[in-house]
Amino acid sequence: MTFIGTRPVAGLHDLTATGVSFTIGAAVLAPAATVTSGMDFVPTPASVGLLLLLGAVPTALAYALYFRGPRTTAASTAALIALLEPLVATLLATLFLGDRLGSTGLIGAGLITTAIVLNTRSTHH
């Protein structure tokens, strides 16, 4: 995805590409989700509105910006920076949800952070 993002399709806006991708993904995954989901989703106006808000703002906007990034950033840097997403999610889970990070997770987080810092330093010199 990072490699392909360096050469965008002419005339295809980032938000449009994100919307089409998410729609296709939702259509493919929805049947399996309805069969295997353990959650009881009740489609009230408030719950559907919240679902649409979460899909549009933090998710679609973030991916649109992600697709725009490789155009001005080296693919290697963009790929490393993309690794911040799971790292930040893990850190937030430890801070706010009480999750515990084991030694392997700590080593992985350190390696990702070190790689990003070293890559950023080498591209700025």
Protein Blocks (a to p, Z undefined) as FASTA:
>chain_A
ZZmmmmccehiafklmmmmmmmmmmmmmmmmmmmmpcbdcdddfklmmmmmmmmmmmmmm
mmmmmmmmmmmgcfklmmmmmmmmmmmmmmmmmmmnopacdfklmmmmmmmmmmmmmmmm
mmmZZ
